[in-house]
Amino acid sequence: MDFYKNTLFNMQKAAKIMKLDKESLEVLSYPQKTLIVSVPVRLDDGTLKVFEGYRVQHSELRGPFKGGFRYLPDVSLDEIKALATEMSFKCAVVGIPYGGAKGGVKCNAKQMSEGELERLTRKYVQAVYQIVGPRHDIPAPDMYTNPQIMAWFMDEYSRLVNEYRPGVVTGKPIEVGGSLGRDTATAQGGVYVLEEYLNSLDKKARKKNYTVVVQGFGNAGMHVADILHGLGFTIVGVSDSKGGLYNPKGLDIQQVIKDKKAKGSVTECKEGKCVKPHEILEKPCDILVLAAMENQVTEANMKQIKAQIILELANGPTSFEADEYLAKKGVVIIPDILANAGGVTVSYFEWLQNQQAYYWPLEEIKMKLKRIMQESFARVHHFKEEHKCTMREAAYVSAFDRLEKAMKLRGSGANLRCKIYH
């Protein structure tokens, strides 16, 4: 099942559990607006190449659209629609006043020079700038986009509107309006939720030392491994696109991080045994952190998963079929729309700071993030107990509850506007 259908199935299951109004489900099953653009870029060799780009705006029921954009060779419109939809639910789960959006450009960022990436970014801004803005749609980094690319985006948008607008994107460098804590936000938010889940267990069910495998050793995966290691968890496995590293006795995470940054892959580290990228998912551990990309745990490997807890820091990493199978086996999955919402939460903090032109200390950001993630977990846990359902279903119920209330309070105009757009 593809990612978009997977997202719709999750919505339909939750809607059935809570007896959601059919019209509310109908409206939220479609994005409000979809934009497909051509992005012509002059490459370093002098040739002109036209890339295809997207921006999907799913729902503005609870506030401006919010969501990152990615640079990937195989990015598709359905993938962007799924991610935009999930963003609406993610923002609703943690109660921040945003709706969901997502964007992307079909390109191989790994093979492009810095100059080509800057020209691509500025051309993409020129193509979408009329539908984005600090009060309408606020992009952010995603796969193969980064703070530097956000700085270019902000600069080009500010040039086009003839006014300095740092709040048009989040995830910027600190020097041009970024927020402290944004680089670790996804990982830190996930750790706060994981801790809340473990604290909710009966004392007899808790372990003194949990073993952890982290699939995807990019920004979120690297930081979550570092944070969990510092809290006393034993990291036994990590992986990136080139391969995995496994040591049942535990890895020296600081050394792995050092080698990854210096040599480009965890497979260059001598701390453990090298394995193929997909094999790391099947290694024995208590907690499996999915921090790579969508559709990593599927029908093909779900029976080989040995972890009892899965923390989804990536978007859509577990297929619908695998989700149902693992739930029946007693595996607890802390879903993406809750587990990785720390990123958009601190993006919200950055946006607020941009509006105020006043920037908060790191301690204040961590305190605010922790409170939101703890309260969001408690709300999801409440719906889980009330409906006797999985945590993923409860997270969607929690989001639907807020989205439906917003729709009804705003009246028929908001409802009809969504229908007209799709």
C-alpha positions as CSV (number, residue, x, y, z in Angstrom):
1,M,0.0,0.0,0.0
2,D,1.4,3.4,-0.9
3,F,2.0,6.1,1.6
4,Y,-1.0,8.3,0.7
5,K,-3.5,5.3,0.8
6,N,-1.8,4.3,4.1
7,T,-2.6,7.7,5.6
8,L,-6.2,7.6,4.4
9,F,-6.7,4.2,5.9
10,N,-5.3,5.4,9.3
11,M,-7.8,8.3,9.1
12,Q,-10.7,6.0,8.3
13,K,-9.9,3.7,11.1
14,A,-9.8,6.5,13.7
15,A,-13.0,8.1,12.2
16,K,-14.8,4.8,12.7
17,I,-13.6,4.4,16.3
18,M,-14.8,7.8,17.3
19,K,-17.9,7.9,15.1
20,L,-16.6,11.0,13.3
21,D,-19.1,13.0,11.3
22,K,-18.9,11.7,7.7
23,E,-18.7,15.1,6.2
24,S,-15.7,16.0,8.4
25,L,-13.9,12.9,7.2
26,E,-14.8,13.7,3.6
27,V,-13.4,17.2,3.8
28,L,-10.2,16.2,5.6
29,S,-9.5,13.4,3.1
30,Y,-8.5,15.9,0.4
31,P,-5.9,18.7,0.3
32,Q,-7.3,22.2,-0.1
33,K,-4.9,23.2,-2.8
34,T,-2.2,21.4,-5.0
35,L,0.4,23.3,-7.0
36,I,2.7,21.7,-9.6
37,V,5.4,24.0,-10.9
38,S,8.3,23.9,-13.4
39,V,11.7,24.9,-11.9
40,P,14.2,25.8,-14.7
41,V,17.8,25.9,-13.4
42,R,21.1,26.8,-15.2
43,L,23.6,24.1,-14.2
44,D,27.2,24.6,-13.6
45,D,28.1,23.2,-17.1
46,G,25.9,25.8,-18.7
47,T,23.0,23.5,-19.6
48,L,19.4,24.3,-18.6
49,K,17.4,21.7,-16.8
50,V,13.8,21.9,-15.8
51,F,12.8,20.2,-12.5
52,E,9.3,19.4,-11.4
53,G,8.2,20.8,-8.0
54,Y,5.2,20.7,-5.7
55,R,3.5,22.5,-2.9
56,V,0.4,20.9,-1.3
57,Q,-1.7,22.7,1.2
58,H,-4.0,20.3,3.1
59,S,-5.9,22.2,5.7
60,E,-6.0,25.7,7.2
61,L,-8.8,24.9,9.7
62,R,-6.6,25.6,12.7
63,G,-4.2,28.1,11.3
64,P,-1.6,28.8,8.6
65,F,-0.3,25.9,6.5
66,K,3.0,24.5,7.8
67,G,5.3,21.9,6.4
68,G,8.7,21.2,5.0
69,F,9.9,20.7,1.4
70,R,12.3,18.0,0.2
71,Y,14.7,17.5,-2.6
72,L,14.6,13.9,-3.8
73,P,14.8,12.3,-7.3
74,D,11.8,10.0,-6.7
75,V,9.5,12.5,-4.8
76,S,5.9,12.1,-6.1
77,L,2.7,14.1,-5.8
78,D,1.0,11.4,-3.8
79,E,3.9,11.3,-1.3
80,I,3.6,15.1,-0.8
81,K,-0.2,14.8,-0.4
82,A,0.3,12.2,2.3
83,L,2.9,14.3,4.1
84,A,0.8,17.4,3.9
85,T,-2.2,15.5,5.4
86,E,-0.1,14.0,8.2
87,M,1.2,17.5,9.0
88,S,-2.4,18.7,9.6
89,F,-2.9,15.8,12.1
90,K,0.5,16.3,13.6
91,C,-0.1,19.9,14.4
92,A,-3.5,19.1,15.8
93,V,-2.1,16.3,18.0
94,V,0.3,18.7,19.8
95,G,-2.3,21.5,19.7
96,I,-0.3,24.1,17.9
97,P,-2.3,26.6,15.6
98,Y,-1.2,25.3,12.2
99,G,-2.6,23.3,9.3
100,G,-0.6,21.0,7.2
101,A,1.4,21.5,4.0
102,K,4.3,19.9,2.2
103,G,6.5,20.5,-0.8
104,G,9.2,19.0,-2.9
105,V,11.3,19.1,-6.0
106,K,12.4,16.1,-8.1
107,C,16.1,16.3,-8.1
108,N,19.2,14.5,-6.8
109,A,20.6,17.0,-4.3
110,K,23.5,14.8,-3.5
111,Q,24.8,15.3,-7.0
112,M,24.3,19.1,-7.2
113,S,26.8,21.8,-6.3
114,E,26.1,24.5,-3.7
115,G,25.6,27.0,-6.5
116,E,23.1,24.7,-8.3
117,L,21.2,24.1,-5.1
118,E,21.0,27.9,-4.4
119,R,19.7,28.6,-7.9
120,L,17.2,25.7,-7.6
121,T,15.9,27.0,-4.3
122,R,15.5,30.6,-5.6
123,K,13.7,29.4,-8.7
124,Y,11.4,27.2,-6.5
125,V,10.6,30.3,-4.3
126,Q,9.8,32.3,-7.4
127,A,7.4,29.6,-8.5
128,V,5.5,29.2,-5.2
129,Y,6.0,32.6,-3.4
130,Q,2.4,33.8,-4.1
131,I,0.9,31.0,-2.0
132,V,3.4,31.1,0.9
133,G,4.1,33.7,3.6
134,P,4.4,34.1,7.3
135,R,0.6,34.3,7.8
136,H,-0.4,31.8,5.1
137,D,2.1,28.9,4.5
138,I,5.4,28.5,6.3
139,P,7.9,26.0,4.8
140,A,10.7,24.3,6.7
141,P,13.6,21.8,6.1
142,D,12.9,18.2,5.2
143,M,14.9,15.4,3.4
144,Y,18.0,16.9,1.7
145,T,17.0,20.5,2.6
146,N,18.8,22.2,5.4
147,P,19.2,25.6,7.3
148,Q,21.3,27.0,4.5
149,I,18.5,26.3,2.0
150,M,16.0,27.9,4.3
151,A,18.2,31.0,4.4
152,W,18.2,31.2,0.6
153,F,14.4,30.7,0.6
154,M,13.9,33.5,3.1
155,D,16.2,35.8,1.3
156,E,14.6,35.2,-2.1
157,Y,11.1,35.6,-0.7
158,S,12.1,38.8,1.1
159,R,13.5,40.2,-2.2
160,L,10.3,39.3,-4.1
161,V,8.0,41.0,-1.5
162,N,10.5,43.9,-0.9
163,E,10.4,43.4,2.8
164,Y,12.5,41.4,5.3
165,R,10.3,38.4,6.3
166,P,12.3,35.9,8.4
167,G,9.0,34.2,9.5
168,V,8.3,32.9,6.0
169,V,10.3,29.7,6.8
170,T,11.5,28.0,9.9
171,G,14.6,25.9,10.4
172,K,16.9,28.8,9.5
173,P,20.4,29.4,10.8
174,I,20.5,31.2,14.1
175,E,22.2,34.2,12.5
176,V,19.2,34.9,10.3
177,G,16.3,34.3,12.7
178,G,16.6,30.7,13.5
179,S,15.7,29.2,16.9
180,L,18.0,27.6,19.5
181,G,17.0,23.9,19.9
182,R,15.6,23.5,16.4
183,D,18.4,21.1,15.3
184,T,17.6,18.6,18.1
185,A,13.9,19.3,18.4
186,T,12.5,16.2,16.5
187,A,14.8,13.8,18.5
188,Q,14.2,15.6,21.9
189,G,10.5,15.6,21.4
190,G,10.5,11.9,20.6
191,V,12.6,11.2,23.7
192,Y,10.1,13.1,25.9
193,V,7.2,11.1,24.5
194,L,9.2,7.8,24.9
195,E,10.0,8.6,28.5
196,E,6.3,9.4,29.2
197,Y,5.3,6.0,27.7
198,L,7.9,4.1,29.8
199,N,6.8,6.0,32.9
200,S,3.2,5.0,32.2
201,L,4.1,1.3,32.5
202,D,3.5,-0.8,35.6
203,K,6.7,-1.0,37.6
204,K,6.9,-4.7,36.9
205,A,6.9,-4.0,33.2
206,R,9.7,-1.5,33.2
207,K,13.3,-2.5,32.6
208,K,16.4,-1.1,34.2
209,N,18.4,-1.0,30.9
210,Y,16.7,-0.7,27.5
211,T,18.5,-1.7,24.3
212,V,17.9,0.5,21.3
213,V,18.4,0.3,17.5
214,V,18.3,3.5,15.5
215,Q,17.5,3.2,11.8
216,G,18.5,6.3,10.0
217,F,21.5,8.1,11.3
218,G,20.8,11.5,9.9
219,N,20.0,14.6,12.0
220,A,17.1,13.1,14.0
221,G,18.6,9.7,14.3
222,M,22.0,10.9,15.4
223,H,20.6,13.2,18.0
224,V,18.1,10.7,19.4
225,A,21.0,8.1,19.8
226,D,23.1,10.7,21.6
227,I,20.2,11.8,23.9
228,L,19.1,8.3,24.8
229,H,22.7,7.2,25.4
230,G,23.1,10.1,27.8
231,L,20.0,9.0,29.7
232,G,21.5,5.5,30.2
233,F,19.9,3.6,27.3
234,T,22.2,1.1,25.5
235,I,22.4,1.8,21.7
236,V,23.2,-1.6,20.1
237,G,22.6,-0.7,16.5
238,V,22.5,2.2,14.0
239,S,22.3,2.5,10.2
240,D,22.4,4.9,7.3
241,S,21.8,4.6,3.6
242,K,25.1,2.8,3.1
243,G,24.8,0.2,5.8
244,G,24.3,-0.7,9.5
245,L,26.5,-1.2,12.6
246,Y,25.5,-3.6,15.3
247,N,27.0,-4.6,18.7
248,P,24.8,-6.4,21.2
249,K,27.1,-5.1,24.0
250,G,26.5,-1.5,23.0
251,L,28.1,1.1,20.8
252,D,30.3,4.0,21.7
253,I,27.8,6.6,20.2
254,Q,30.2,9.5,20.5
255,Q,32.8,7.6,18.4
256,V,30.1,6.5,15.9
257,I,29.0,10.1,15.5
258,K,32.6,11.3,15.1
259,D,33.2,8.7,12.4
260,K,30.0,9.3,10.6
261,K,30.7,13.1,10.3
262,A,34.3,12.5,9.3
263,K,33.9,9.5,6.9
264,G,30.3,9.8,5.7
265,S,28.9,6.5,7.0
266,V,28.5,4.5,10.2
267,T,30.0,1.5,8.3
268,E,33.4,3.2,8.6
269,C,33.2,2.9,12.4
270,K,35.0,-0.1,14.0
271,E,32.6,-0.2,17.0
272,G,30.6,-3.2,15.8
273,K,29.7,-5.6,13.0
274,C,28.6,-4.1,9.7
275,V,25.3,-5.3,8.3
276,K,23.1,-4.4,5.3
277,P,20.8,-1.4,5.8
278,H,17.6,-3.4,6.0
279,E,19.1,-6.0,8.4
280,I,19.4,-3.5,11.2
281,L,15.6,-3.5,11.6
282,E,15.6,-7.2,12.4
283,K,18.3,-7.1,15.1
284,P,17.3,-7.9,18.7
285,C,16.5,-4.8,20.8
286,D,13.8,-3.5,23.2
287,I,13.2,-0.2,21.3
288,L,13.4,0.3,17.5
289,V,13.7,4.0,16.5
290,L,12.7,4.5,12.9
291,A,14.3,7.8,11.8
292,A,14.9,7.2,8.0
293,M,11.9,7.6,5.7
294,E,8.5,6.1,4.9
295,N,7.6,2.4,4.3
296,Q,10.5,0.8,6.2
297,V,8.6,-1.8,8.2
298,T,6.2,-3.5,5.8
299,E,4.7,-6.9,5.0
300,A,8.1,-8.0,3.7
301,N,9.9,-7.7,7.1
302,M,7.2,-7.3,9.7
303,K,7.6,-10.9,11.0
304,Q,11.3,-10.4,11.6
305,I,10.9,-7.3,13.8
306,K,12.1,-8.2,17.4
307,A,11.6,-4.9,19.2
308,Q,8.7,-4.5,21.6
309,I,8.5,-0.7,21.2
310,I,8.8,1.3,18.0
311,L,9.4,5.0,18.1
312,E,8.6,6.6,14.7
313,L,10.8,9.7,14.2
314,A,10.4,9.4,10.4
315,N,7.1,10.1,8.6
316,G,5.1,7.0,7.7
317,P,7.8,4.4,8.3
318,T,5.3,1.6,9.1
319,S,2.9,0.3,6.5
320,F,-0.8,-0.2,7.3
321,E,-0.4,-4.0,7.1
322,A,2.7,-4.1,9.3
323,D,1.0,-1.8,11.8
324,E,-1.9,-4.1,12.2
325,Y,0.3,-7.2,12.4
326,L,2.6,-5.8,15.0
327,A,-0.2,-4.4,17.1
328,K,-1.7,-7.9,17.3
329,K,1.7,-9.3,18.4
330,G,1.7,-6.8,21.3
331,V,4.3,-4.4,19.8
332,V,3.7,-0.8,21.0
333,I,4.2,1.7,18.2
334,I,4.5,5.4,19.2
335,P,3.2,6.9,16.0
336,D,4.9,9.6,13.8
337,I,2.2,12.2,14.2
338,L,3.0,12.2,18.0
339,A,6.6,11.0,18.2
340,N,8.2,13.4,15.7
341,A,6.0,16.4,16.4
342,G,8.8,18.0,18.4
343,G,10.2,19.4,15.1
344,V,7.1,21.3,14.1
345,T,6.6,22.4,17.7
346,V,10.0,24.2,17.9
347,S,9.4,25.5,14.3
348,Y,6.3,27.1,15.8
349,F,8.5,28.6,18.6
350,E,10.8,29.9,15.9
351,W,7.9,31.5,14.0
352,L,6.7,33.1,17.2
353,Q,10.1,34.5,17.9
354,N,10.3,35.9,14.4
355,Q,7.0,37.7,14.9
356,Q,8.2,39.2,18.2
357,A,11.7,39.9,17.1
358,Y,12.7,38.5,20.5
359,Y,14.6,35.3,20.9
360,W,14.3,32.8,23.8
361,P,17.1,31.0,25.7
362,L,17.5,27.3,25.1
363,E,16.3,26.4,28.6
364,E,13.0,28.1,27.9
365,I,12.6,26.3,24.6
366,K,13.3,22.9,26.1
367,M,10.9,23.6,29.0
368,K,8.0,24.6,26.6
369,L,8.7,21.6,24.3
370,K,8.7,19.2,27.2
371,R,5.4,20.5,28.5
372,I,3.7,20.3,25.1
373,M,5.0,16.7,24.4
374,Q,4.0,15.5,27.8
375,E,0.5,17.0,27.6
376,S,0.1,15.6,24.1
377,F,1.1,12.1,25.2
378,A,-1.3,12.3,28.1
379,R,-4.2,13.3,25.8
380,V,-3.4,10.5,23.3
381,H,-3.1,8.0,26.2
382,H,-6.5,9.1,27.4
383,F,-8.1,8.4,24.1
384,K,-6.3,5.1,23.9
385,E,-7.7,4.0,27.2
386,E,-11.2,5.4,26.4
387,H,-11.5,3.7,23.0
388,K,-9.4,0.6,23.8
389,C,-7.3,1.1,20.6
390,T,-3.7,1.4,19.5
391,M,-1.7,4.5,20.2
392,R,-1.7,5.4,16.4
393,E,-5.5,5.2,16.3
394,A,-5.7,7.3,19.5
395,A,-3.4,10.0,18.0
396,Y,-5.6,10.3,15.0
397,V,-8.7,10.5,17.2
398,S,-7.0,13.2,19.3
399,A,-6.3,15.2,16.1
400,F,-9.7,14.6,14.6
401,D,-11.3,15.8,17.8
402,R,-9.6,19.2,17.5
403,L,-10.0,19.5,13.7
404,E,-13.7,18.7,13.8
405,K,-14.3,21.2,16.5
406,A,-12.5,23.9,14.5
407,M,-14.5,23.0,11.4
408,K,-17.8,23.3,13.3
409,L,-16.9,26.5,15.1
410,R,-15.8,28.2,11.9
411,G,-19.1,27.2,10.2
412,S,-20.2,26.1,6.8
413,G,-17.8,28.6,5.0
414,A,-14.7,26.7,6.1
415,N,-16.3,23.4,5.2
416,L,-17.3,24.5,1.7
417,R,-14.0,26.2,1.1
418,C,-12.2,22.9,1.6
419,K,-14.5,21.1,-0.8
420,I,-14.2,23.7,-3.5
421,Y,-10.4,23.5,-3.5
422,H,-10.3,19.7,-4.1
